[in-house]
Amino acid sequence: MKQRNQTAILAIILLFLALLVTGAAKTPSMPALEMHPFFYLAWGSEGSGDGQFDLPYGIAVDSHSNVYVVDYRNHRIQKFDTDGVFVTEWGNFGNGDGEFNTPHSVAVDSNGNVYVADSNNLRIQKFDSNGVYISQWGSPGNGDGQFVTPLGVTVDNNGNVYVAEYNNHRIQKFDSDGAFLAKWGTFGNGDGEFHSPYDVAVDSSGYVYVADTGNYRIQKFDSNGVFIAKWGAQSNEDGQFVAPRSVAVDSSGYVYVADHYRIQKFDSNGALVTKWGSLGSANSQFQAPHGLALDGNSNRHYAD
């Protein structure tokens, strides 16, 4: 607990400025790794005041580079500008409109609407960019449009919303108003099956990437849930995973995975490009990062 508190005090959200360096030619057995990004900025401390956190989990960035952070045990969303300056906050503990019970992740669409996986209220809530409540959907269960522990949420270029359900071991897809569109996945370790998925991301072509946490892998699907590829196994070796809890995709199609105490970057087919991070509380170190997001300038943001 002491180390966790030190982590929260020293660096909660790490903002990385990418050094996108083209690597040498890669082979499947021994990839040539590009240089990793350098540390740029951190903000936050432990507490419940403006700009403070009690377990920051999810993170998202809008088209204006504003940063939204899920403050898990403070049951709220906090919004900052790109330099970490506090802008606004909303939410408190409860189950009414705009209230939360341990929210886990956040996503922002191209219109600035904010979607929150309100995990223990078993629903998705939708807000405008200033936190004004718009709508919600979801109820307890395993039917279409129902949830059991919705952890991950993301939005594609068409405004469709994808939700990763930890205990229903599936992905559900909705339109921006919460109308059910599709679902896929059951419990298991086969292609298209899941074990406690934590997070989901969509690239600009509509391909869906799932952090299949309990199976220690990433799975890739088309926008309708048709299985395409998978990579990873349980290991701390390069390209493998210990606890893949968050996944994000940049504008070039590179896939980033927050894994226990490090970040790993892959191409869209799962070939390792680079990695960075180590266990600790100093700048550029991590302790179980849960949130990972990228902005339009390829800056990487982490909720640690």
Secondary structure by P-SEA (a helix, b strand, c coil): caaaaaaaacccbbbbbbcccccccccccccccccccccccccccccccccccccccbbbbccccbbbbccccccccccccccccccccccccccccccccccccccccccbbbbbccccccccccccccccccccccccccccccccccccccccccbbbbbbbccccccccccccccccccccccccccccccccccccccccbbbbbcccccccccccccccccccccccccccccccccccbbbbcccbbbbbbccccccccccccccccccccccccccccccccccccccccbbbbcc
